[in-house]
Amino acid sequence: MNNIHNLSIVIVTSRTDENILIDCLNSIDPKVNILVVENSKNNAFKDKFESKYSNLNVILSGANLGYGAGNNLGLSKVKTRYALILNPDVILEKNFFEEINNYLDKQINFHIMGVNYKDNDKWKSSGTFSEFDSRIKLENKTKFYSDSLEEVDWVIGCAMLINLEKFETRKLFDENIFLYFDEFDLCRRVRIIQGKIYSSKNLIVKHLGKKGSADSKYPLEFEMLRNWHWMWSTFYYYRKHYSYLYAVYKTYGKLFRYLFNTLLFIILLNKKKRTIYYARAFGIINAMLGKKSWYRIESLFSDQES
């Protein structure tokens, strides 16, 4: 039975290389509805891609909302039972939709289902929370549901199948987070209520990594953006799920190390490493001070977004 009509795909873009996005879109079954949330007010982008793909609608957010809020906006427009959150730098294997069709029915009780990487030597696509935090104690960890599904605590956010009927709201992601830890936060909230999260060995994708939102003209600025938010989100995650003091405990050593490295690479005249370590330290300090995840680089492109 073909259940693809029960599926929509949500892709959040922001200054995404068009060739990378096209490779992603071309790997999607043309019978599946696609919602692209473009985190800008770029009408030319909307016109170009809606004319190129008949199954695609572009939502212009008007501003860079980030990963979580951008996906929440897209999910609010989804009319199907299932949604596949997909990063634009992901390419789906040829048999992906044949395999996912087997999961799009009411027989499998799940909240979230993750994928596996074709190039799985680079990143881990799923796991248990206790692997990086021994304080997390959740029941029913890591067991096999079937030959293709393994029950896990978390799956990576570049490609996540969401059973929307399991959620009371379409605001799945914490919009305080701009980048990073969004999927860990969501998966942890699902596991706390004993929701089911699976990783499928049959849903295979190729993930380019760090290609979904970038601009080749400003590599250093995007490195600073990523590193600032990585450490801000790290602190925020621990503060949210434990306490402020625990977040300090988990990050204060990194803070001193990053400050030292910043000074070191200023002396050594290494601009790239200086910028990276400064961004990490600055992200932790802002999180410690209770500031929002405010750091952006949109001023570079303000004259190009209309």
C-alpha positions as CSV (number, residue, x, y, z in Angstrom):
1,M,0.0,0.0,0.0
2,N,1.3,3.4,-0.9
3,N,1.2,5.8,2.1
4,I,3.4,8.6,0.6
5,H,0.3,10.9,0.5
6,N,0.6,11.0,4.3
7,L,4.0,12.6,4.1
8,S,5.2,16.2,3.7
9,I,8.9,17.4,3.8
10,V,10.0,20.5,5.6
11,I,13.4,22.1,4.6
12,V,14.8,25.2,6.2
13,T,17.2,27.3,4.1
14,S,19.2,30.4,4.7
15,R,21.7,31.5,2.1
16,T,21.9,27.9,1.0
17,D,24.0,27.2,-2.1
18,E,21.4,26.6,-4.8
19,N,23.2,23.6,-6.3
20,I,23.3,21.9,-3.0
21,L,19.6,22.5,-2.5
22,I,18.8,21.3,-6.0
23,D,20.6,18.0,-5.4
24,C,18.5,17.6,-2.2
25,L,15.2,18.4,-4.0
26,N,16.0,16.1,-6.9
27,S,16.4,13.2,-4.5
28,I,12.8,13.6,-3.3
29,D,9.9,11.7,-4.8
30,P,7.9,14.2,-6.9
31,K,4.7,12.9,-5.4
32,V,5.7,14.2,-2.0
33,N,4.7,17.8,-1.0
34,I,7.7,19.9,0.0
35,L,7.6,23.0,2.1
36,V,10.8,25.1,2.0
37,V,11.1,27.7,4.7
38,E,13.5,30.3,3.4
39,N,14.8,32.4,6.3
40,S,14.7,35.7,4.5
41,K,12.4,37.8,2.4
42,N,14.0,36.8,-0.9
43,N,11.1,36.8,-3.4
44,A,13.4,35.9,-6.3
45,F,14.3,32.6,-4.5
46,K,10.6,31.9,-4.0
47,D,9.7,32.5,-7.6
48,K,12.6,30.5,-9.0
49,F,12.0,27.3,-7.0
50,E,8.2,27.3,-7.1
51,S,8.4,27.5,-10.9
52,K,11.0,24.7,-11.0
53,Y,9.2,22.2,-8.8
54,S,5.4,21.7,-9.0
55,N,5.3,19.9,-5.6
56,L,7.1,22.7,-3.8
57,N,5.9,25.7,-1.8
58,V,8.3,28.4,-0.4
59,I,7.5,30.2,2.8
60,L,9.4,33.4,3.3
61,S,10.0,33.9,7.0
62,G,11.1,37.5,6.6
63,A,14.1,37.0,8.9
64,N,16.6,34.4,9.9
65,L,14.7,32.3,12.5
66,G,17.2,29.6,12.8
67,Y,16.7,25.8,12.6
68,G,14.1,25.3,15.3
69,A,11.8,28.2,14.7
70,G,12.1,27.8,11.0
71,N,11.0,24.2,11.2
72,N,8.2,25.1,13.6
73,L,6.9,27.6,10.9
74,G,7.1,24.9,8.3
75,L,5.4,22.3,10.5
76,S,2.5,24.7,11.2
77,K,1.7,24.5,7.5
78,V,1.8,20.7,7.2
79,K,-1.5,19.0,6.5
80,T,-0.3,15.4,6.5
81,R,0.1,13.0,9.5
82,Y,3.9,12.7,9.0
83,A,6.5,15.2,8.3
84,L,10.2,14.6,7.3
85,I,12.5,17.3,8.7
86,L,15.3,17.5,6.1
87,N,18.4,19.7,6.0
88,P,19.1,21.1,2.5
89,D,22.6,19.5,2.5
90,V,21.1,16.0,2.6
91,I,20.7,13.7,-0.4
92,L,18.2,10.8,-0.1
93,E,19.1,7.3,-1.4
94,K,17.2,6.1,-4.5
95,N,15.1,3.6,-2.5
96,F,14.5,6.0,0.4
97,F,10.8,6.5,-0.3
98,E,10.2,2.8,-0.9
99,E,11.6,2.2,2.5
100,I,9.9,5.1,4.3
101,N,6.5,4.0,2.8
102,N,6.7,0.9,5.1
103,Y,6.7,3.1,8.2
104,L,3.8,5.5,7.1
105,D,0.9,3.6,8.7
106,K,-0.6,3.3,12.1
107,Q,1.0,0.0,13.0
108,I,4.3,1.4,14.3
109,N,3.9,3.4,17.4
110,F,6.6,6.1,17.3
111,H,7.1,9.8,17.9
112,I,10.4,10.3,15.9
113,M,12.3,8.1,13.5
114,G,15.8,8.8,12.4
115,V,18.0,7.7,9.5
116,N,21.5,6.3,8.9
117,Y,24.3,7.9,6.9
118,K,25.7,6.4,3.8
119,D,29.0,8.0,4.9
120,N,28.6,6.9,8.5
121,D,32.3,7.1,9.2
122,K,32.0,10.8,9.8
123,W,29.1,11.2,12.2
124,K,27.0,9.1,14.5
125,S,23.3,9.3,13.5
126,S,21.7,8.0,16.8
127,G,22.5,6.9,20.3
128,T,21.7,7.0,24.0
129,F,21.9,10.1,26.2
130,S,24.0,8.3,28.8
131,E,26.8,8.1,26.3
132,F,27.6,11.8,26.9
133,D,25.8,12.4,30.2
134,S,25.7,9.8,32.9
135,R,23.1,11.8,34.9
136,I,20.4,11.0,32.4
137,K,18.6,7.9,33.3
138,L,15.8,6.9,31.0
139,E,14.0,3.6,30.7
140,N,13.8,1.2,27.8
141,K,17.1,2.1,26.2
142,T,18.5,0.6,23.0
143,K,16.6,-2.4,21.9
144,F,15.5,-3.7,18.5
145,Y,11.9,-3.2,17.5
146,S,12.4,-5.1,14.2
147,D,15.2,-6.1,11.8
148,S,15.3,-2.5,10.6
149,L,14.4,-0.4,13.6
150,E,16.5,0.1,16.8
151,E,15.0,2.0,19.7
152,V,17.3,4.9,20.8
153,D,17.2,8.0,22.9
154,W,18.1,10.5,20.2
155,V,18.5,10.8,16.4
156,I,20.4,13.4,14.4
157,G,18.4,16.4,13.2
158,C,19.4,16.5,9.6
159,A,16.6,14.0,8.7
160,M,13.9,13.2,11.2
161,L,10.5,11.5,10.4
162,I,8.0,13.1,12.8
163,N,4.6,11.5,13.6
164,L,2.7,14.7,14.1
165,E,-0.3,13.0,15.7
166,K,1.8,12.2,18.7
167,F,2.3,15.9,19.5
168,E,-0.2,18.4,20.9
169,T,1.5,21.3,19.1
170,R,3.3,22.0,15.9
171,K,5.9,24.0,17.9
172,L,8.1,21.0,18.4
173,F,11.4,22.8,18.7
174,D,12.5,25.2,21.5
175,E,12.7,28.5,19.7
176,N,15.2,29.9,22.2
177,I,17.8,27.8,20.4
178,F,19.0,29.2,17.1
179,L,21.4,26.5,16.2
180,Y,22.6,23.1,17.6
181,F,21.1,20.9,20.3
182,D,17.6,21.4,18.9
183,E,17.1,17.7,18.2
184,F,18.7,16.6,21.5
185,D,16.3,18.9,23.4
186,L,13.3,17.6,21.4
187,C,14.3,13.9,21.7
188,R,15.0,14.3,25.4
189,R,11.5,15.7,26.0
190,V,10.0,12.9,24.0
191,R,11.9,10.2,26.0
192,I,11.0,11.8,29.3
193,I,7.3,11.0,28.5
194,Q,8.4,7.5,27.4
195,G,7.8,8.4,23.7
196,K,9.3,6.0,21.1
197,I,12.3,7.1,19.1
198,Y,13.7,4.7,16.5
199,S,16.7,4.7,14.1
200,S,16.1,2.9,10.8
201,K,18.9,1.1,9.1
202,N,16.9,1.1,5.9
203,L,16.5,4.9,5.6
204,I,19.8,5.9,4.2
205,V,21.0,9.5,3.4
206,K,24.2,11.2,2.4
207,H,24.9,14.2,4.6
208,L,27.3,16.8,3.3
209,G,27.6,18.6,6.7
210,K,27.9,22.3,7.4
211,K,26.6,23.1,3.8
212,G,23.0,23.9,4.6
213,S,23.6,27.5,5.5
214,A,26.8,29.3,4.5
215,D,28.3,31.8,2.1
216,S,31.7,31.1,0.5
217,K,32.5,34.8,0.5
218,Y,32.4,34.9,4.3
219,P,33.8,31.6,5.7
220,L,35.3,33.1,8.8
221,E,32.0,34.9,9.7
222,F,30.1,31.6,9.4
223,E,32.7,29.8,11.5
224,M,32.2,32.4,14.2
225,L,28.4,32.0,14.0
226,R,28.6,28.2,14.3
227,N,31.0,28.2,17.1
228,W,29.2,30.9,19.1
229,H,25.9,29.1,18.9
230,W,27.5,25.7,19.6
231,M,28.7,26.8,23.0
232,W,25.7,29.0,23.8
233,S,23.4,26.1,23.0
234,T,25.5,23.7,25.0
235,F,25.2,25.8,28.2
236,Y,21.5,26.5,27.5
237,Y,20.7,22.8,27.2
238,Y,22.4,21.9,30.5
239,R,20.8,24.8,32.3
240,K,17.3,23.9,30.9
241,H,17.4,20.2,31.8
242,Y,19.5,20.4,35.0
243,S,20.4,23.7,36.6
244,Y,22.5,26.8,36.1
245,L,25.2,25.5,38.4
246,Y,25.4,22.2,36.5
247,A,25.7,24.1,33.2
248,V,28.6,26.1,34.7
249,Y,30.2,22.9,35.9
250,K,30.0,21.4,32.4
251,T,31.5,24.5,30.6
252,Y,33.7,26.5,32.9
253,G,36.8,24.4,31.9
254,K,36.1,25.0,28.3
255,L,35.7,28.7,28.9
256,F,39.1,29.1,30.4
257,R,40.7,27.0,27.7
258,Y,39.0,29.0,25.0
259,L,40.1,32.3,26.5
260,F,43.7,31.1,26.8
261,N,43.6,29.9,23.2
262,T,42.2,33.2,22.0
263,L,45.2,35.0,23.6
264,L,47.6,32.4,22.2
265,F,46.4,32.8,18.6
266,I,46.3,36.5,18.9
267,I,50.0,36.3,19.7
268,L,50.6,33.8,16.9
269,L,48.7,35.9,14.4
270,N,46.4,33.0,13.5
271,K,43.2,34.8,12.6
272,K,41.0,31.8,12.0
273,K,41.8,29.9,15.2
274,R,41.6,33.2,17.2
275,T,38.2,33.8,15.8
276,I,36.9,30.3,16.5
277,Y,38.1,30.2,20.2
278,Y,36.9,33.8,20.8
279,A,33.4,32.8,19.4
280,R,33.3,29.8,21.7
281,A,34.2,31.8,24.8
282,F,31.9,34.6,23.8
283,G,29.0,32.1,23.4
284,I,29.5,30.6,26.8
285,I,29.8,34.0,28.5
286,N,26.6,35.2,26.9
287,A,24.8,32.1,28.0
288,M,26.1,32.4,31.5
289,L,24.9,36.0,31.6
290,G,21.4,34.8,30.6
291,K,21.4,36.5,27.3
292,K,19.4,35.2,24.4
293,S,21.0,33.4,21.4
294,W,21.2,36.8,19.7
295,Y,24.4,36.5,17.6
296,R,23.8,36.9,13.8
297,I,25.7,38.0,10.7
298,E,22.7,39.3,8.8
299,S,24.2,42.8,8.5
300,L,26.5,41.4,5.9
301,F,23.5,40.6,3.6
302,S,20.9,43.2,4.5
303,D,21.1,44.8,1.1
304,Q,20.7,41.4,-0.7
305,E,17.6,39.9,0.9
306,S,14.7,41.7,-0.8
